[in-house]
């Protein structure tokens, strides 16, 4: 694969830049606006201000994404500019959330045909082993058949990427892996992938795992021995950038036990799991990484910036760009005119312009050139 030579992934001591993108449905447009700022900032800092050919795959070595983050991560890894990905979301977002017929809504809210068509059109016949991928790429799926999370990558040294295996992961179409990662229960039908002949597995959204925010898992897959990359972990040698789609915890002081019926649980559990996964992965990154930017996690640990972790020396430099989509959080971003109920749902395609405003506000107020200063070579 050409990117191996460009990125020299076998070099264990080279400075490494990792990018992790959360799930969150159409709220992925928030992520895109933050990435646009990062792309613009890096062009300027690297002396390529007017060079529109410079894209984030030129900078990052390993990109990971879950659900909507999987779409964006794959586009980035294929060398797309952020502006092209933004256009894809603006032009295709509403079609991707194609409401299912009434009878089908007992099973799922949206049809997947148009989403599949959009992904096939964008990714063509490329597989996870495609030489068009310019970075290492990790996508998170959940295998409902085996009841297990599947963080899957194109790392050529990974156990399941041996081309001699009948179930080699590199053979899978990119569009199908991304479609599986976006198959949020109650929102979209699952995706069936024949892992090897006669062995179909049912996959659903990777957000229904502990990796809706895949940041810490990405760090592990870049450094832990069984994954066979073994990149050097230190705050001066590794940068981990994590971008969220907005926090949407919903306190309900009026909730009564009797209201927690099957319908309530079916609609609330996926978002509750995603919120918990976001926080846990973020917390782990702040414990083991040197956090330079990030919102308060809770009233006890706060933002962990400048605090001691569980190891004497931090294992990477960590940047977390996200925002609270509550009334208070939007006010902090000076977005008093935006209603939380308009930007919190994962399928709020009719409010995509407000979601863009949220992403632009995060980018403008929180993305700083100082965050990248030690990783510009």
HUMO-V314184 format. One record per residue. N is the residue number from 1. RES is the residue in three letters. PSI is psi in whole degrees, -180 to 180 (999 if undefined). OMEGA is omega in degrees with one decimal (999 if undefined). NEAR is the number of other C-alpha atoms within 10 Angstrom. Layout:
N;RES;PSI;OMEGA;NEAR + N;RES;PSI;OMEGA;NEAR
//
This chain:
1;UNK;132;-176.1;12 + 2;UNK;-37;-175.5;13 + 3;UNK;-22;179.8;17 + 4;UNK;-42;179.7;17 + 5;UNK;-43;-178.3;9 + 6;UNK;-43;-176.4;12 + 7;UNK;-17;-179.4;19 + 8;UNK;59;-172.4;12 + 9;UNK;-13;178.0;23 + 10;UNK;-12;179.0;14 + 11;UNK;111;-172.6;13 + 12;UNK;-16;-174.8;15 + 13;UNK;-5;179.8;13 + 14;UNK;147;174.8;14 + 15;UNK;136;-176.2;20 + 16;UNK;143;177.5;24 + 17;UNK;123;-176.5;20 + 18;UNK;145;-179.8;22 + 19;UNK;126;-179.7;25 + 20;UNK;133;-174.5;28 + 21;UNK;125;-177.7;30 + 22;UNK;164;168.3;32 + 23;UNK;169;178.8;35 + 24;UNK;22;175.4;31 + 25;UNK;-140;-177.2;22 + 26;UNK;-13;176.2;27 + 27;UNK;-4;172.4;28 + 28;UNK;-21;177.6;29 + 29;UNK;-27;174.0;29 + 30;UNK;-48;177.2;30 + 31;UNK;-44;-176.6;32 + 32;UNK;-41;179.9;26 + 33;UNK;-36;176.0;24 + 34;UNK;-43;178.8;26 + 35;UNK;-33;177.9;25 + 36;UNK;-41;178.0;21 + 37;UNK;-43;179.4;19 + 38;UNK;-44;-179.9;19 + 39;UNK;-45;179.7;21 + 40;UNK;-44;-179.8;19 + 41;UNK;-44;-178.4;17 + 42;UNK;-39;176.3;21 + 43;UNK;-44;-178.7;20 + 44;UNK;-46;-175.9;14 + 45;UNK;-27;-179.6;13 + 46;UNK;10;177.5;12 + 47;UNK;27;-178.8;9 + 48;UNK;40;-173.0;14 + 49;UNK;-43;-176.4;14 + 50;UNK;13;-177.1;10 + 51;UNK;95;-178.0;11 + 52;UNK;-5;176.3;11 + 53;UNK;-18;177.0;12 + 54;UNK;124;-179.8;19 + 55;UNK;171;-173.0;21 + 56;UNK;-22;176.1;25 + 57;UNK;-16;174.7;24 + 58;UNK;-21;-175.2;16 + 59;UNK;-49;-175.0;21 + 60;UNK;145;179.3;21 + 61;UNK;-30;-173.6;24 + 62;UNK;125;-178.1;28 + 63;UNK;133;-178.8;30 + 64;UNK;150;177.3;32 + 65;UNK;149;175.8;34 + 66;UNK;136;175.7;33 + 67;UNK;-122;178.4;33 + 68;UNK;-31;175.3;29 + 69;UNK;-29;177.5;35 + 70;UNK;-37;176.4;30 + 71;UNK;-50;-176.3;28 + 72;UNK;-44;-179.2;30 + 73;UNK;-43;-179.5;27 + 74;UNK;-43;177.2;26 + 75;UNK;-45;179.5;20 + 76;UNK;-45;-177.3;25 + 77;UNK;-28;177.3;25 + 78;UNK;1;175.5;19 + 79;UNK;16;179.1;18 + 80;UNK;147;172.5;18 + 81;UNK;160;179.2;20 + 82;UNK;-35;180.0;23 + 83;UNK;-36;178.0;15 + 84;UNK;-38;178.3;12 + 85;UNK;-39;177.1;18 + 86;UNK;-46;-179.8;22 + 87;UNK;-38;178.4;11 + 88;UNK;-45;179.4;15 + 89;UNK;-43;-178.0;21 + 90;UNK;-37;-177.4;16 + 91;UNK;-29;-172.1;11 + 92;UNK;-10;-173.7;14 + 93;UNK;-48;-177.5;22 + 94;UNK;-38;179.4;18 + 95;UNK;-32;179.5;18 + 96;UNK;-29;177.3;23 + 97;UNK;72;-176.5;23 + 98;UNK;108;-172.9;16 + 99;UNK;134;-179.3;17 + 100;UNK;160;174.7;17 + 101;UNK;156;-171.7;12 + 102;UNK;-47;-177.6;10 + 103;UNK;-36;-179.9;9 + 104;UNK;-20;-176.6;13 + 105;UNK;-9;170.3;15 + 106;UNK;-20;-179.3;10 + 107;UNK;-45;-179.0;14 + 108;UNK;154;-172.2;21 + 109;UNK;-33;-173.6;22 + 110;UNK;148;171.3;21 + 111;UNK;157;178.9;20 + 112;UNK;-2;-174.4;24 + 113;UNK;-48;-177.6;12 + 114;UNK;-35;176.4;16 + 115;UNK;-45;177.5;22 + 116;UNK;-45;-178.5;17 + 117;UNK;-41;179.9;14 + 118;UNK;-43;-178.9;19 + 119;UNK;-41;177.8;17 + 120;UNK;-40;-179.7;17 + 121;UNK;-35;-176.8;11 + 122;UNK;-41;-173.0;15 + 123;UNK;-6;176.7;18 + 124;UNK;-134;-178.0;13 + 125;UNK;17;-178.2;12 + 126;UNK;144;178.0;18 + 127;UNK;175;177.3;20 + 128;UNK;-24;178.6;27 + 129;UNK;12;-175.6;21 + 130;UNK;139;175.8;18 + 131;UNK;1;175.3;14 + 132;UNK;-13;175.2;15 + 133;UNK;124;-173.4;23 + 134;UNK;-5;177.5;24 + 135;UNK;169;164.3;30 + 136;UNK;143;-175.1;24 + 137;UNK;132;175.9;25 + 138;UNK;129;178.3;27 + 139;UNK;145;-179.0;31 + 140;UNK;124;175.7;34 + 141;UNK;165;169.6;31 + 142;UNK;121;177.8;23 + 143;UNK;103;-178.3;23 + 144;UNK;-26;179.8;17 + 145;UNK;-44;-179.5;12 + 146;UNK;-2;-179.7;11 + 147;UNK;52;-176.9;11 + 148;UNK;148;173.8;13 + 149;UNK;146;178.0;20 + 150;UNK;90;167.6;19 + 151;UNK;111;-169.9;21 + 152;UNK;137;-176.1;20 + 153;UNK;170;175.9;23 + 154;UNK;16;176.2;21 + 155;UNK;115;-174.6;26 + 156;UNK;-15;-179.6;19 + 157;UNK;-1;-177.5;14 + 158;UNK;151;-174.1;17 + 159;UNK;-46;-175.2;13 + 160;UNK;10;178.3;19 + 161;UNK;14;175.3;20 + 162;UNK;117;-176.4;15 + 163;UNK;-18;-180.0;13 + 164;UNK;-12;178.4;8 + 165;UNK;138;176.4;11 + 166;UNK;-21;179.2;12 + 167;UNK;31;-179.5;17 + 168;UNK;126;-177.1;18 + 169;UNK;-26;-174.7;24 + 170;UNK;-13;-178.2;20 + 171;UNK;-16;-172.8;17 + 172;UNK;139;176.9;19 + 173;UNK;138;179.1;20 + 174;UNK;-42;-176.5;24 + 175;UNK;-36;-176.5;25 + 176;UNK;-37;176.2;19 + 177;UNK;-43;178.9;24 + 178;UNK;-42;176.8;29 + 179;UNK;-42;178.6;29 + 180;UNK;-40;-179.0;30 + 181;UNK;-21;-178.3;33 + 182;UNK;6;-174.4;32 + 183;UNK;69;-177.2;25 + 184;UNK;124;177.9;25 + 185;UNK;141;-175.4;19 + 186;UNK;-18;178.2;16 + 187;UNK;-51;-176.8;23 + 188;UNK;153;173.7;25 + 189;UNK;158;179.0;21 + 190;UNK;169;177.6;22 + 191;UNK;132;179.4;22 + 192;UNK;126;178.6;18 + 193;UNK;129;177.1;17 + 194;UNK;99;-174.5;12 + 195;UNK;-43;167.2;16 + 196;UNK;166;-171.1;14 + 197;UNK;125;178.2;8 + 198;UNK;11;-178.7;7 + 199;UNK;78;178.8;9 + 200;UNK;137;176.0;13 + 201;UNK;145;178.2;15 + 202;UNK;124;-177.6;17 + 203;UNK;145;173.7;28 + 204;UNK;-180;-174.0;27 + 205;UNK;131;176.1;31 + 206;UNK;-14;176.7;33 + 207;UNK;-19;178.5;34 + 208;UNK;45;174.0;26 + 209;UNK;-175;175.4;25 + 210;UNK;6;-173.0;20 + 211;UNK;32;171.5;31 + 212;UNK;-35;164.1;32 + 213;UNK;109;-171.9;35 + 214;UNK;16;-168.8;32 + 215;UNK;-53;-175.7;29 + 216;UNK;-35;175.9;22 + 217;UNK;-37;176.4;20 + 218;UNK;-45;177.1;24 + 219;UNK;-44;-179.6;23 + 220;UNK;-42;-177.5;16 + 221;UNK;-17;176.5;22 + 222;UNK;-18;-169.9;26 + 223;UNK;-26;-174.2;17 + 224;UNK;137;-170.2;14 + 225;UNK;-45;-176.4;11 + 226;UNK;-21;178.6;13 + 227;UNK;-10;169.3;16 + 228;UNK;22;169.0;16 + 229;UNK;-49;174.4;20 + 230;UNK;39;177.2;18 + 231;UNK;145;-176.2;23 + 232;UNK;128;-179.0;20 + 233;UNK;112;172.5;24 + 234;UNK;156;-175.8;17 + 235;UNK;-22;178.2;20 + 236;UNK;-13;-173.5;16 + 237;UNK;-16;-175.2;18 + 238;UNK;129;175.6;25 + 239;UNK;128;177.2;27 + 240;UNK;113;178.7;26 + 241;UNK;126;-178.0;21 + 242;UNK;127;-177.0;26 + 243;UNK;126;-178.9;26 + 244;UNK;175;178.6;27 + 245;UNK;13;-179.0;32 + 246;UNK;137;177.8;28 + 247;UNK;135;-173.5;18 + 248;UNK;41;177.0;21 + 249;UNK;142;-176.0;15 + 250;UNK;97;174.6;13 + 251;UNK;136;-178.8;7 + 252;UNK;86;-175.9;7 + 253;UNK;-20;-177.6;6 + 254;UNK;2;-176.6;6 + 255;UNK;133;177.7;9 + 256;UNK;146;-177.9;8 + 257;UNK;-38;-177.4;7 + 258;UNK;-16;179.7;6 + 259;UNK;-11;-177.6;10 + 260;UNK;68;-179.2;12 + 261;UNK;-173;-177.9;9 + 262;UNK;-43;-178.6;9 + 263;UNK;-44;179.0;9 + 264;UNK;-47;-177.5;10 + 265;UNK;-40;-178.6;12 + 266;UNK;-35;-176.9;13 + 267;UNK;-22;-174.7;13 + 268;UNK;-28;-175.9;13 + 269;UNK;-45;179.2;13 + 270;UNK;-46;-179.2;17 + 271;UNK;-33;177.7;20 + 272;UNK;-42;177.6;16 + 273;UNK;-43;-179.4;17 + 274;UNK;-42;179.4;25 + 275;UNK;-43;179.3;21 + 276;UNK;-41;179.9;17 + 277;UNK;-42;177.0;21 + 278;UNK;-50;-175.7;24 + 279;UNK;-42;-175.9;18 + 280;UNK;-46;178.4;18 + 281;UNK;-40;178.6;20 + 282;UNK;-44;179.6;24 + 283;UNK;-46;178.6;17 + 284;UNK;-40;179.5;15 + 285;UNK;-35;-179.6;27 + 286;UNK;-27;176.8;29 + 287;UNK;-46;-174.1;19 + 288;UNK;-13;179.4;22 + 289;UNK;161;176.5;30 + 290;UNK;97;-173.4;26 + 291;UNK;122;179.4;24 + 292;UNK;-24;-179.0;17 + 293;UNK;142;179.0;20 + 294;UNK;149;177.5;20 + 295;UNK;165;174.6;16 + 296;UNK;133;178.8;14 + 297;UNK;-49;174.7;15 + 298;UNK;-180;-175.3;10 + 299;UNK;-15;-177.7;7 + 300;UNK;-53;-177.6;8 + 301;UNK;-14;-179.2;11 + 302;UNK;-134;-174.8;11 + 303;UNK;-5;176.9;18 + 304;UNK;5;-179.8;23 + 305;UNK;125;179.0;18 + 306;UNK;9;-178.8;10 + 307;UNK;160;179.0;11 + 308;UNK;141;177.8;15 + 309;UNK;-151;-177.8;16 + 310;UNK;-3;178.8;10 + 311;UNK;154;-177.7;10 + 312;UNK;-41;179.9;8 + 313;UNK;132;179.8;14 + 314;UNK;146;-171.5;21 + 315;UNK;-11;177.7;21 + 316;UNK;162;170.7;24 + 317;UNK;135;-169.8;26 + 318;UNK;131;176.0;26 + 319;UNK;127;178.4;24 + 320;UNK;115;178.4;22 + 321;UNK;115;-178.1;21 + 322;UNK;179;177.7;24 + 323;UNK;153;174.6;24 + 324;UNK;125;-177.5;22 + 325;UNK;19;173.5;26 + 326;UNK;174;176.8;19 + 327;UNK;-44;-178.5;15 + 328;UNK;-42;-178.7;13 + 329;UNK;-42;178.2;17 + 330;UNK;-36;176.4;20 + 331;UNK;-39;178.0;14 + 332;UNK;-31;178.4;14 + 333;UNK;4;-177.8;19 + 334;UNK;37;178.2;12 + 335;UNK;53;-176.5;16 + 336;UNK;-23;-176.8;13 + 337;UNK;-10;-178.6;10 + 338;UNK;131;-179.9;18 + 339;UNK;134;179.2;14 + 340;UNK;-40;-177.3;17 + 341;UNK;-16;178.1;12 + 342;UNK;-27;-173.6;16 + 343;UNK;-6;-179.6;27 + 344;UNK;-38;-177.6;23 + 345;UNK;145;179.5;16 + 346;UNK;-13;-177.9;18 + 347;UNK;26;-174.8;21 + 348;UNK;61;-176.3;19 + 349;UNK;-26;-179.3;22 + 350;UNK;-10;179.7;13 + 351;UNK;32;-175.9;16 + 352;UNK;-30;178.5;22 + 353;UNK;-36;176.6;14 + 354;UNK;-37;176.0;20 + 355;UNK;-38;175.3;27 + 356;UNK;-41;178.1;21 + 357;UNK;-41;178.5;17 + 358;UNK;-48;-179.5;30 + 359;UNK;-41;179.5;29 + 360;UNK;-37;178.5;22 + 361;UNK;-43;176.2;21 + 362;UNK;-47;-177.5;21 + 363;UNK;-48;-175.3;22 + 364;UNK;-40;-173.7;14 + 365;UNK;-22;-169.6;9 + 366;UNK;-24;-179.2;17 + 367;UNK;114;-176.2;20 + 368;UNK;147;-179.3;14 + 369;UNK;-28;-179.8;12 + 370;UNK;-28;-178.9;9 + 371;UNK;-27;-174.2;17 + 372;UNK;2;-168.7;19 + 373;UNK;-39;-176.5;11 + 374;UNK;4;-176.3;14 + 375;UNK;45;-178.9;16 + 376;UNK;5;179.2;11 + 377;UNK;999;999;7
//
